[in-house]
Amino acid sequence: MASDKEEKDTMSYPEQERSVVKTRAACFGSILVSVAGGILLGWWEYQYHPSYRQLWMVPFGLILFATPVIVWFSLVVSHICNSKDGDDGTRMSQPVYALSNSVSAKKDEQWNNHVDHV
């Protein structure tokens, strides 16, 4: 699997432009959702808070307001954590060792003696 940097290097200019447009559209859409949640909370505060009516607007507004912030925060942290492993953006995996030196429990005399005496 290629890293993001390798994929961007091999992408043509129109593909890169589409990728930038998609990223900007996602960012703009999430900002609009967050602003809509803030406006909903503000409207509830102004219109309904003194009488404590329409309380459904509060959790709905909080969800709209906070969800894009949480999603973008998690994406940024994920990108930062994954980019520390390798200089070129690829993750370094841990080596996998063969099990050729392991001893089977059935072949082990101590195990057999232990099972017989218990």
N, CA, C and O atoms as a Tinker XYZ file with bonds, in Angstrom:
   472  protein
     1  N      0.848000   -1.163000    0.000000    73     2
     2  CA     0.000000    0.000000    0.000000    64     1     3
     3  C      0.896000    1.229000    0.000000    63     2     4     5
     4  O      1.838000    1.315000    0.788000    81     3
     5  N      0.614000    2.155000   -0.857000    73     3     6
     6  CA     1.441000    3.352000   -0.991000    64     5     7
     7  C      1.049000    4.392000    0.054000    63     6     8     9
     8  O     -0.092000    4.452000    0.512000    81     7
     9  N      2.038000    5.206000    0.411000    73     7    10
    10  CA     1.753000    6.265000    1.378000    64     9    11
    11  C      1.056000    7.423000    0.674000    63    10    12    13
    12  O      0.979000    7.465000   -0.554000    81    11
    13  N      0.551000    8.362000    1.472000    73    11    14
    14  CA    -0.125000    9.527000    0.903000    64    13    15
    15  C      0.822000   10.336000    0.035000    63    14    16    17
    16  O      0.427000   10.849000   -1.012000    81    15
    17  N      2.078000   10.452000    0.470000    73    15    18
    18  CA     3.052000   11.233000   -0.298000    64    17    19
    19  C      3.315000   10.583000   -1.648000    63    18    20    21
    20  O      3.385000   11.274000   -2.665000    81    19
    21  N      3.463000    9.238000   -1.669000    73    19    22
    22  CA     3.684000    8.533000   -2.925000    64    21    23
    23  C      2.473000    8.642000   -3.834000    63    22    24    25
    24  O      2.618000    8.792000   -5.047000    81    23
    25  N      1.268000    8.568000   -3.253000    73    23    26
    26  CA     0.066000    8.672000   -4.056000    64    25    27
    27  C     -0.051000   10.068000   -4.663000    63    26    28    29
    28  O     -0.460000   10.204000   -5.816000    81    27
    29  N      0.299000   11.104000   -3.907000    73    27    30
    30  CA     0.232000   12.467000   -4.433000    64    29    31
    31  C      1.271000   12.688000   -5.520000    63    30    32    33
    32  O      1.031000   13.436000   -6.467000    81    31
    33  N      2.444000   12.031000   -5.387000    73    31    34
    34  CA     3.480000   12.179000   -6.408000    64    33    35
    35  C      3.060000   11.530000   -7.713000    63    34    36    37
    36  O      3.413000   12.025000   -8.783000    81    35
    37  N      2.313000   10.431000   -7.652000    73    35    38
    38  CA     1.930000    9.726000   -8.864000    64    37    39
    39  C      0.616000   10.220000   -9.452000    63    38    40    41
    40  O      0.258000    9.840000  -10.567000    81    39
    41  N     -0.116000   11.070000   -8.709000    73    39    42
    42  CA    -1.394000   11.580000   -9.210000    64    41    43
    43  C     -1.152000   12.679000  -10.242000    63    42    44    45
    44  O     -0.199000   13.450000  -10.129000    81    43
    45  N     -2.022000   12.740000  -11.244000    73    43    46
    46  CA    -1.920000   13.799000  -12.230000    64    45    47
    47  C     -2.477000   15.094000  -11.644000    63    46    48    49
    48  O     -3.108000   15.089000  -10.587000    81    47
    49  N     -2.239000   16.187000  -12.334000    73    47    50
    50  CA    -2.677000   17.489000  -11.822000    64    49    51
    51  C     -4.192000   17.567000  -11.646000    63    50    52    53
    52  O     -4.628000   18.071000  -10.612000    81    51
    53  N     -5.032000   17.103000  -12.589000    73    51    54
    54  CA    -6.484000   17.155000  -12.353000    64    53    55
    55  C     -6.926000   16.302000  -11.164000    63    54    56    57
    56  O     -7.851000   16.678000  -10.443000    81    55
    57  N     -6.274000   15.157000  -10.954000    73    55    58
    58  CA    -6.621000   14.323000   -9.800000    64    57    59
    59  C     -6.245000   15.022000   -8.496000    63    58    60    61
    60  O     -6.993000   14.957000   -7.520000    81    59
    61  N     -5.094000   15.687000   -8.474000    73    59    62
    62  CA    -4.686000   16.429000   -7.288000    64    61    63
    63  C     -5.655000   17.578000   -7.021000    63    62    64    65
    64  O     -5.997000   17.862000   -5.873000    81    63
    65  N     -6.090000   18.230000   -8.091000    73    63    66
    66  CA    -7.025000   19.341000   -7.948000    64    65    67
    67  C     -8.362000   18.854000   -7.396000    63    66    68    69
    68  O     -8.960000   19.514000   -6.546000    81    67
    69  N     -8.836000   17.696000   -7.878000    73    67    70
    70  CA   -10.076000   17.117000   -7.352000    64    69    71
    71  C     -9.928000   16.745000   -5.884000    63    70    72    73
    72  O    -10.856000   16.925000   -5.096000    81    71
    73  N     -8.769000   16.231000   -5.521000    73    71    74
    74  CA    -8.520000   15.873000   -4.126000    64    73    75
    75  C     -8.554000   17.109000   -3.233000    63    74    76    77
    76  O     -9.106000   17.062000   -2.134000    81    75
    77  N     -7.978000   18.200000   -3.688000    73    75    78
    78  CA    -7.982000   19.446000   -2.915000    64    77    79
    79  C     -9.398000   19.989000   -2.807000    63    78    80    81
    80  O     -9.798000   20.476000   -1.749000    81    79
    81  N    -10.157000   19.909000   -3.887000    73    79    82
    82  CA   -11.542000   20.395000   -3.873000    64    81    83
    83  C    -12.384000   19.563000   -2.905000    63    82    84    85
    84  O    -13.201000   20.118000   -2.170000    81    83
    85  N    -12.198000   18.244000   -2.892000    73    83    86
    86  CA   -12.944000   17.382000   -1.967000    64    85    87
    87  C    -12.593000   17.708000   -0.519000    63    86    88    89
    88  O    -13.477000   17.748000    0.337000    81    87
    89  N    -11.319000   17.940000   -0.240000    73    87    90
    90  CA   -10.896000   18.280000    1.116000    64    89    91
    91  C    -11.493000   19.605000    1.549000    63    90    92    93
    92  O    -11.989000   19.732000    2.668000    81    91
    93  N    -11.444000   20.593000    0.664000    73    91    94
    94  CA   -12.018000   21.903000    0.991000    64    93    95
    95  C    -13.526000   21.820000    1.175000    63    94    96    97
    96  O    -14.077000   22.488000    2.050000    81    95
    97  N    -14.201000   21.013000    0.366000    73    95    98
    98  CA   -15.650000   20.863000    0.495000    64    97    99
    99  C    -16.003000   20.201000    1.823000    63    98   100   101
   100  O    -16.968000   20.597000    2.477000    81    99
   101  N    -15.231000   19.200000    2.224000    73    99   102
   102  CA   -15.474000   18.546000    3.511000    64   101   103
   103  C    -15.248000   19.512000    4.663000    63   102   104   105
   104  O    -16.015000   19.524000    5.626000    81   103
   105  N    -14.217000   20.308000    4.569000    73   103   106
   106  CA   -13.922000   21.290000    5.616000    64   105   107
   107  C    -15.020000   22.347000    5.678000    63   106   108   109
   108  O    -15.482000   22.698000    6.763000    81   107
   109  N    -15.433000   22.847000    4.534000    73   107   110
   110  CA   -16.489000   23.859000    4.482000    64   109   111
   111  C    -17.811000   23.293000    5.000000    63   110   112   113
   112  O    -18.531000   23.974000    5.732000    81   111
   113  N    -18.135000   22.054000    4.625000    73   111   114
   114  CA   -19.365000   21.427000    5.095000    64   113   115
   115  C    -19.366000   21.227000    6.599000    63   114   116   117
   116  O    -20.386000   21.442000    7.255000    81   115
   117  N    -18.229000   20.817000    7.151000    73   115   118
   118  CA   -18.172000   20.621000    8.597000    64   117   119
   119  C    -18.254000   21.951000    9.341000    63   118   120   121
   120  O    -18.827000   22.018000   10.429000    81   119
   121  N    -17.692000   22.997000    8.770000    73   119   122
   122  CA   -17.817000   24.326000    9.380000    64   121   123
   123  C    -19.272000   24.779000    9.346000    63   122   124   125
   124  O    -19.763000   25.351000   10.320000    81   123
   125  N    -19.968000   24.531000    8.238000    73   123   126
   126  CA   -21.383000   24.902000    8.154000    64   125   127
   127  C    -22.225000   24.145000    9.183000    63   126   128   129
   128  O    -23.115000   24.727000    9.802000    81   127
   129  N    -21.951000   22.865000    9.366000    73   127   130
   130  CA   -22.702000   22.081000   10.355000    64   129   131
   131  C    -22.446000   22.624000   11.751000    63   130   132   133
   132  O    -23.378000   22.758000   12.543000    81   131
   133  N    -21.199000   22.938000   12.060000    73   131   134
   134  CA   -20.866000   23.470000   13.377000    64   133   135
   135  C    -21.509000   24.830000   13.603000    63   134   136   137
   136  O    -22.009000   25.102000   14.695000    81   135
   137  N    -21.504000   25.683000   12.592000    73   135   138
   138  CA   -22.140000   27.006000   12.706000    64   137   139
   139  C    -23.654000   26.844000   12.873000    63   138   140   141
   140  O    -24.273000   27.576000   13.645000    81   139
   141  N    -24.245000   25.898000   12.160000    73   139   142
   142  CA   -25.689000   25.661000   12.300000    64   141   143
   143  C    -26.024000   25.231000   13.726000    63   142   144   145
   144  O    -27.036000   25.664000   14.277000    81   143
   145  N    -25.196000   24.392000   14.328000    73   143   146
   146  CA   -25.406000   23.993000   15.711000    64   145   147
   147  C    -25.281000   25.166000   16.668000    63   146   148   149
   148  O    -26.064000   25.289000   17.610000    81   147
   149  N    -24.301000   26.027000   16.433000    73   147   150
   150  CA   -24.143000   27.215000   17.262000    64   149   151
   151  C    -25.312000   28.175000   17.126000    63   150   152   153
   152  O    -25.772000   28.745000   18.115000    81   151
   153  N    -25.793000   28.354000   15.900000    73   151   154
   154  CA   -26.958000   29.227000   15.676000    64   153   155
   155  C    -28.195000   28.640000   16.350000    63   154   156   157
   156  O    -28.976000   29.376000   16.952000    81   155
   157  N    -28.379000   27.333000   16.256000    73   155   158
   158  CA   -29.514000   26.686000   16.902000    64   157   159
   159  C    -29.465000   26.880000   18.422000    63   158   160   161
   160  O    -30.488000   27.169000   19.044000    81   159
   161  N    -28.292000   26.725000   19.010000    73   159   162
   162  CA   -28.151000   26.950000   20.448000    64   161   163
   163  C    -28.420000   28.418000   20.807000    63   162   164   165
   164  O    -29.077000   28.710000   21.806000    81   163
   165  N    -27.912000   29.320000   19.993000    73   163   166
   166  CA   -28.153000   30.739000   20.240000    64   165   167
   167  C    -29.625000   31.100000   20.120000    63   166   168   169
   168  O    -30.146000   31.885000   20.912000    81   167
   169  N    -30.287000   30.527000   19.132000    73   167   170
   170  CA   -31.711000   30.798000   18.951000    64   169   171
   171  C    -32.509000   30.255000   20.137000    63   170   172   173
   172  O    -33.426000   30.917000   20.624000    81   171
   173  N    -32.161000   29.048000   20.603000    73   171   174
   174  CA   -32.852000   28.502000   21.769000    64   173   175
   175  C    -32.620000   29.389000   22.996000    63   174   176   177
   176  O    -33.547000   29.644000   23.765000    81   175
   177  N    -31.391000   29.853000   23.174000    73   175   178
   178  CA   -31.070000   30.721000   24.316000    64   177   179
   179  C    -31.903000   31.997000   24.271000    63   178   180   181
   180  O    -32.432000   32.435000   25.293000    81   179
   181  N    -32.017000   32.579000   23.111000    73   179   182
   182  CA   -32.734000   33.853000   22.966000    64   181   183
   183  C    -34.251000   33.666000   23.064000    63   182   184   185
   184  O    -34.931000   34.432000   23.746000    81   183
   185  N    -34.773000   32.652000   22.384000    73   183   186
   186  CA   -36.214000   32.510000   22.229000    64   185   187
   187  C    -36.873000   31.683000   23.338000    63   186   188   189
   188  O    -37.923000   32.068000   23.852000    81   187
   189  N    -36.272000   30.560000   23.707000    73   187   190
   190  CA   -36.974000   29.582000   24.543000    64   189   191
   191  C    -36.382000   29.385000   25.935000    63   190   192   193
   192  O    -37.044000   28.793000   26.787000    81   191
   193  N    -35.177000   29.850000   26.200000    73   191   194
   194  CA   -34.545000   29.588000   27.491000    64   193   195
   195  C    -35.318000   30.143000   28.685000    63   194   196   197
   196  O    -35.425000   29.441000   29.691000    81   195
   197  N    -35.862000   31.357000   28.635000    73   195   198
   198  CA   -36.587000   31.856000   29.815000    64   197   199
   199  C    -37.761000   30.964000   30.230000    63   198   200   201
   200  O    -38.068000   30.865000   31.418000    81   199
   201  N    -38.412000   30.320000   29.275000    73   199   202
   202  CA   -39.568000   29.481000   29.611000    64   201   203
   203  C    -39.221000   27.986000   29.642000    63   202   204   205
   204  O    -40.087000   27.162000   29.933000    81   203
   205  N    -37.983000   27.633000   29.349000    73   203   206
   206  CA   -37.530000   26.236000   29.302000    64   205   207
   207  C    -38.426000   25.374000   28.420000    63   206   208   209
   208  O    -38.814000   24.270000   28.799000    81   207
   209  N    -38.745000   25.890000   27.251000    73   207   210
   210  CA   -39.496000   25.116000   26.271000    64   209   211
   211  C    -38.544000   24.690000   25.158000    63   210   212   213
   212  O    -37.421000   25.184000   25.055000    81   211
   213  N    -39.008000   23.778000   24.343000    73   211   214
   214  CA   -38.234000   23.272000   23.198000    64   213   215
   215  C    -36.841000   22.787000   23.627000    63   214   216   217
   216  O    -35.838000   23.132000   23.003000    81   215
   217  N    -36.792000   22.007000   24.671000    73   215   218
   218  CA   -35.515000   21.546000   25.203000    64   217   219
   219  C    -34.790000   20.575000   24.273000    63   218   220   221
   220  O    -33.590000   20.354000   24.438000    81   219
   221  N    -35.486000   19.996000   23.309000    73   219   222
   222  CA   -34.852000   19.097000   22.352000    64   221   223
   223  C    -33.789000   19.824000   21.537000    63   222   224   225
   224  O    -32.877000   19.193000   21.004000    81   223
   225  N    -33.900000   21.136000   21.439000    73   223   226
   226  CA   -32.962000   21.914000   20.631000    64   225   227
   227  C    -31.560000   21.945000   21.251000    63   226   228   229
   228  O    -30.570000   22.099000   20.537000    81   227
   229  N    -31.477000   21.800000   22.562000    73   227   230
   230  CA   -30.178000   21.899000   23.238000    64   229   231
   231  C    -29.265000   20.723000   22.883000    63   230   232   233
   232  O    -28.158000   20.958000   22.398000    81   231
   233  N    -29.678000   19.463000   23.104000    73   231   234
   234  CA   -28.757000   18.372000   22.738000    64   233   235
   235  C    -28.522000   18.285000   21.229000    63   234   236   237
   236  O    -27.425000   17.947000   20.784000    81   235
   237  N    -29.552000   18.590000   20.452000    73   235   238
   238  CA   -29.383000   18.561000   18.996000    64   237   239
   239  C    -28.367000   19.615000   18.550000    63   238   240   241
   240  O    -27.507000   19.342000   17.713000    81   239
   241  N    -28.473000   20.813000   19.112000    73   239   242
   242  CA   -27.526000   21.875000   18.785000    64   241   243
   243  C    -26.116000   21.552000   19.248000    63   242   244   245
   244  O    -25.145000   21.848000   18.552000    81   243
   245  N    -26.003000   20.941000   20.433000    73   243   246
   246  CA   -24.680000   20.556000   20.921000    64   245   247
   247  C    -24.043000   19.488000   20.046000    63   246   248   249
   248  O    -22.841000   19.529000   19.784000    81   247
   249  N    -24.844000   18.536000   19.596000    73   247   250
   250  CA   -24.316000   17.494000   18.709000    64   249   251
   251  C    -23.849000   18.105000   17.393000    63   250   252   253
   252  O    -22.763000   17.784000   16.910000    81   251
   253  N    -24.658000   18.977000   16.816000    73   251   254
   254  CA   -24.258000   19.627000   15.563000    64   253   255
   255  C    -23.017000   20.487000   15.762000    63   254   256   257
   256  O    -22.146000   20.536000   14.893000    81   255
   257  N    -22.935000   21.156000   16.887000    73   255   258
   258  CA   -21.829000   22.068000   17.144000    64   257   259
   259  C    -20.526000   21.321000   17.417000    63   258   260   261
   260  O    -19.476000   21.728000   16.919000    81   259
   261  N    -20.567000   20.237000   18.197000    73   259   262
   262  CA   -19.344000   19.587000   18.665000    64   261   263
   263  C    -18.830000   18.468000   17.765000    63   262   264   265
   264  O    -17.628000   18.207000   17.753000    81   263
   265  N    -19.694000   17.807000   17.021000    73   263   266
   266  CA   -19.256000   16.646000   16.243000    64   265   267
   267  C    -18.171000   16.984000   15.213000    63   266   268   269
   268  O    -17.165000   16.277000   15.162000    81   267
   269  N    -18.325000   18.026000   14.393000    73   267   270
   270  CA   -17.238000   18.320000   13.444000    64   269   271
   271  C    -15.909000   18.640000   14.123000    63   270   272   273
   272  O    -14.848000   18.292000   13.605000    81   271
   273  N    -15.961000   19.295000   15.267000    73   271   274
   274  CA   -14.725000   19.609000   15.993000    64   273   275
   275  C    -14.043000   18.325000   16.453000    63   274   276   277
   276  O    -12.825000   18.194000   16.326000    81   275
   277  N    -14.804000   17.385000   16.980000    73   275   278
   278  CA   -14.245000   16.118000   17.454000    64   277   279
   279  C    -13.682000   15.309000   16.285000    63   278   280   281
   280  O    -12.608000   14.718000   16.398000    81   279
   281  N    -14.399000   15.282000   15.172000    73   279   282
   282  CA   -13.931000   14.527000   14.004000    64   281   283
   283  C    -12.627000   15.105000   13.466000    63   282   284   285
   284  O    -11.686000   14.355000   13.206000    81   283
   285  N    -12.553000   16.418000   13.296000    73   283   286
   286  CA   -11.330000   17.024000   12.773000    64   285   287
   287  C    -10.170000   16.880000   13.745000    63   286   288   289
   288  O     -9.031000   16.691000   13.320000    81   287
   289  N    -10.442000   16.966000   15.049000    73   287   290
   290  CA    -9.395000   16.760000   16.040000    64   289   291
   291  C     -8.841000   15.340000   15.946000    63   290   292   293
   292  O     -7.626000   15.147000   15.985000    81   291
   293  N     -9.719000   14.348000   15.823000    73   291   294
   294  CA    -9.256000   12.964000   15.730000    64   293   295
   295  C     -8.467000   12.726000   14.443000    63   294   296   297
   296  O     -7.494000   11.972000   14.454000    81   295
   297  N     -8.865000   13.348000   13.342000    73   295   298
   298  CA    -8.124000   13.199000   12.095000    64   297   299
   299  C     -6.733000   13.814000   12.187000    63   298   300   301
   300  O     -5.761000   13.232000   11.705000    81   299
   301  N     -6.636000   14.975000   12.797000    73   299   302
   302  CA    -5.342000   15.646000   12.930000    64   301   303
   303  C     -4.423000   14.842000   13.840000    63   302   304   305
   304  O     -3.249000   14.652000   13.519000    81   303
   305  N     -4.937000   14.370000   14.964000    73   303   306
   306  CA    -4.112000   13.582000   15.890000    64   305   307
   307  C     -3.678000   12.277000   15.229000    63   306   308   309
   308  O     -2.532000   11.856000   15.391000    81   307
   309  N     -4.570000   11.638000   14.492000    73   307   310
   310  CA    -4.222000   10.402000   13.790000    64   309   311
   311  C     -3.118000   10.650000   12.770000    63   310   312   313
   312  O     -2.195000    9.846000   12.643000    81   311
   313  N     -3.210000   11.743000   12.054000    73   311   314
   314  CA    -2.187000   12.073000   11.056000    64   313   315
   315  C     -0.846000   12.346000   11.731000    63   314   316   317
   316  O      0.197000   11.919000   11.235000    81   315
   317  N     -0.867000   13.051000   12.855000    73   315   318
   318  CA     0.371000   13.356000   13.568000    64   317   319
   319  C      1.007000   12.075000   14.102000    63   318   320   321
   320  O      2.218000   11.886000   13.983000    81   319
   321  N      0.200000   11.200000   14.686000    73   319   322
   322  CA     0.737000    9.954000   15.245000    64   321   323
   323  C      1.279000    9.036000   14.169000    63   322   324   325
   324  O      2.298000    8.380000   14.386000    81   323
   325  N      0.644000    8.968000   13.034000    73   323   326
   326  CA     1.098000    8.085000   11.958000    64   325   327
   327  C      2.306000    8.638000   11.228000    63   326   328   329
   328  O      3.088000    7.861000   10.680000    81   327
   329  N      2.489000    9.950000   11.199000    73   327   330
   330  CA     3.616000   10.514000   10.470000    64   329   331
   331  C      4.902000   10.470000   11.276000    63   330   332   333
   332  O      5.970000   10.703000   10.709000    81   331
   333  N      4.855000   10.181000   12.578000    73   331   334
   334  CA     6.068000   10.109000   13.392000    64   333   335
   335  C      6.849000    8.830000   13.146000    63   334   336   337
   336  O      8.053000    8.796000   13.402000    81   335
   337  N      6.208000    7.781000   12.661000    73   335   338
   338  CA     6.866000    6.487000   12.538000    64   337   339
   339  C      7.936000    6.456000   11.459000    63   338   340   341
   340  O      8.994000    5.859000   11.654000    81   339
   341  N      7.679000    7.077000   10.351000    73   339   342
   342  CA     8.643000    7.078000    9.266000    64   341   343
   343  C      8.807000    8.477000    8.702000    63   342   344   345
   344  O      7.884000    9.289000    8.764000    81   343
   345  N      9.978000    8.759000    8.151000    73   343   346
   346  CA    10.204000   10.096000    7.596000    64   345   347
   347  C      9.394000   10.341000    6.337000    63   346   348   349
   348  O      9.002000   11.474000    6.057000    81   347
   349  N      9.141000    9.286000    5.578000    73   347   350
   350  CA     8.411000    9.450000    4.325000    64   349   351
   351  C      6.917000    9.212000    4.477000    63   350   352   353
   352  O      6.206000    9.123000    3.475000    81   351
   353  N      6.429000    9.108000    5.698000    73   351   354
   354  CA     5.001000    8.945000    5.921000    64   353   355
   355  C      4.549000    7.506000    6.026000    63   354   356   357
   356  O      3.371000    7.245000    6.268000    81   355
   357  N      5.474000    6.556000    5.846000    73   355   358
   358  CA     5.089000    5.154000    5.949000    64   357   359
   359  C      5.255000    4.695000    7.386000    63   358   360   361
   360  O      6.135000    5.172000    8.102000    81   359
   361  N      4.423000    3.786000    7.796000    73   359   362
   362  CA     4.515000    3.259000    9.165000    64   361   363
   363  C      5.525000    2.129000    9.199000    63   362   364   365
   364  O      5.605000    1.310000    8.283000    81   363
   365  N      6.286000    2.105000   10.265000    73   363   366
   366  CA     7.232000    1.020000   10.489000    64   365   367
   367  C      6.528000   -0.034000   11.336000    63   366   368   369
   368  O      6.035000    0.270000   12.422000    81   367
   369  N      6.478000   -1.254000   10.850000    73   367   370
   370  CA     5.822000   -2.303000   11.616000    64   369   371
   371  C      6.867000   -3.068000   12.428000    63   370   372   373
   372  O      8.060000   -3.024000   12.127000    81   371
   373  N      6.410000   -3.753000   13.435000    73   371   374
   374  CA     7.305000   -4.548000   14.260000    64   373   375
   375  C      7.611000   -5.856000   13.543000    63   374   376   377
   376  O      6.761000   -6.378000   12.822000    81   375
   377  N      8.826000   -6.396000   13.734000    73   375   378
   378  CA     9.160000   -7.656000   13.061000    64   377   379
   379  C      8.359000   -8.820000   13.632000    63   378   380   381
   380  O      7.999000   -8.831000   14.809000    81   379
   381  N      8.093000   -9.787000   12.781000    73   379   382
   382  CA     7.389000  -10.999000   13.186000    64   381   383
   383  C      8.411000  -12.125000   13.213000    63   382   384   385
   384  O      9.100000  -12.368000   12.222000    81   383
   385  N      8.510000  -12.810000   14.341000    73   383   386
   386  CA     9.492000  -13.873000   14.496000    64   385   387
   387  C      8.828000  -15.235000   14.261000    63   386   388   389
   388  O      7.658000  -15.439000   14.584000    81   387
   389  N      9.601000  -16.152000   13.695000    73   387   390
   390  CA     9.106000  -17.504000   13.438000    64   389   391
   391  C      8.980000  -18.270000   14.746000    63   390   392   393
   392  O      9.688000  -17.983000   15.711000    81   391
   393  N      8.094000  -19.227000   14.775000    73   391   394
   394  CA     7.867000  -20.036000   15.958000    64   393   395
   395  C      8.650000  -21.346000   15.910000    63   394   396   397
   396  O      8.245000  -22.320000   16.545000    81   395
   397  N      9.750000  -21.393000   15.181000    73   395   398
   398  CA    10.506000  -22.639000   15.036000    64   397   399
   399  C     11.190000  -23.055000   16.337000    63   398   400   401
   400  O     11.457000  -24.243000   16.520000    81   399
   401  N     11.480000  -22.134000   17.238000    73   399   402
   402  CA    12.151000  -22.462000   18.494000    64   401   403
   403  C     11.167000  -22.822000   19.603000    63   402   404   405
   404  O     11.590000  -23.176000   20.703000    81   403
   405  N      9.898000  -22.741000   19.344000    73   403   406
   406  CA     8.926000  -23.026000   20.389000    64   405   407
   407  C      8.769000  -24.534000   20.566000    63   406   408   409
   408  O      8.991000  -25.308000   19.635000    81   407
   409  N      8.384000  -24.936000   21.770000    73   407   410
   410  CA     8.222000  -26.352000   22.101000    64   409   411
   411  C      6.740000  -26.636000   22.276000    63   410   412   413
   412  O      6.039000  -25.906000   22.976000    81   411
   413  N      6.277000  -27.678000   21.650000    73   411   414
   414  CA     4.880000  -28.051000   21.788000    64   413   415
   415  C      4.636000  -28.622000   23.177000    63   414   416   417
   416  O      5.507000  -29.293000   23.731000    81   415
   417  N      3.479000  -28.368000   23.740000    73   415   418
   418  CA     3.150000  -28.846000   25.088000    64   417   419
   419  C      3.056000  -30.358000   25.135000    63   418   420   421
   420  O      3.344000  -30.947000   26.177000    81   419
   421  N      2.669000  -31.007000   24.060000    73   419   422
   422  CA     2.524000  -32.460000   24.053000    64   421   423
   423  C      3.880000  -33.161000   24.056000    63   422   424   425
   424  O      3.990000  -34.283000   24.549000    81   423
   425  N      4.909000  -32.520000   23.517000    73   423   426
   426  CA     6.225000  -33.135000   23.443000    64   425   427
   427  C      7.040000  -32.892000   24.715000    63   426   428   429
   428  O      8.087000  -33.513000   24.899000    81   427
   429  N      6.602000  -32.046000   25.548000    73   427   430
   430  CA     7.340000  -31.687000   26.737000    64   429   431
   431  C      7.087000  -32.715000   27.841000    63   430   432   433
   432  O      5.937000  -32.922000   28.230000    81   431
   433  N      8.148000  -33.367000   28.358000    73   431   434
   434  CA     7.993000  -34.403000   29.380000    64   433   435
   435  C      7.469000  -33.834000   30.682000    63   434   436   437
   436  O      6.648000  -34.463000   31.350000    81   435
   437  N      7.929000  -32.667000   31.043000    73   435   438
   438  CA     7.466000  -32.074000   32.297000    64   437   439
   439  C      5.965000  -31.837000   32.250000    63   438   440   441
   440  O      5.277000  -32.014000   33.256000    81   439
   441  N      5.462000  -31.448000   31.121000    73   439   442
   442  CA     4.020000  -31.201000   30.996000    64   441   443
   443  C      3.249000  -32.517000   31.160000    63   442   444   445
   444  O      2.245000  -32.566000   31.870000    81   443
   445  N      3.715000  -33.563000   30.512000    73   443   446
   446  CA     3.054000  -34.850000   30.630000    64   445   447
   447  C      3.045000  -35.360000   32.062000    63   446   448   449
   448  O      2.030000  -35.858000   32.548000    81   447
   449  N      4.202000  -35.230000   32.745000    73   447   450
   450  CA     4.270000  -35.661000   34.155000    64   449   451
   451  C      3.319000  -34.845000   35.005000    63   450   452   453
   452  O      2.659000  -35.385000   35.892000    81   451
   453  N      3.242000  -33.581000   34.751000    73   451   454
   454  CA     2.372000  -32.707000   35.536000    64   453   455
   455  C      0.909000  -33.086000   35.346000    63   454   456   457
   456  O      0.144000  -33.100000   36.310000    81   455
   457  N      0.519000  -33.388000   34.129000    73   455   458
   458  CA    -0.857000  -33.735000   33.832000    64   457   459
   459  C     -1.207000  -35.069000   34.473000    63   458   460   461
   460  O     -2.317000  -35.235000   34.979000    81   459
   461  N     -0.271000  -36.035000   34.460000    73   459   462
   462  CA    -0.551000  -37.353000   35.035000    64   461   463
   463  C     -0.692000  -37.306000   36.555000    63   462   464   465
   464  O     -1.466000  -38.077000   37.123000    81   463
   465  N      0.034000  -36.426000   37.216000    73   463   466
   466  CA     0.034000  -36.377000   38.677000    64   465   467
   467  C     -1.042000  -35.471000   39.249000    63   466   468   469
   468  O     -1.214000  -35.442000   40.468000    81   467
   469  N     -1.745000  -34.761000   38.461000    73   467   470
   470  CA    -2.752000  -33.817000   38.992000    64   469   471
   471  C     -4.070000  -34.470000   39.175000    63   470   472
   472  O     -5.023000  -33.825000   39.610000    81   471
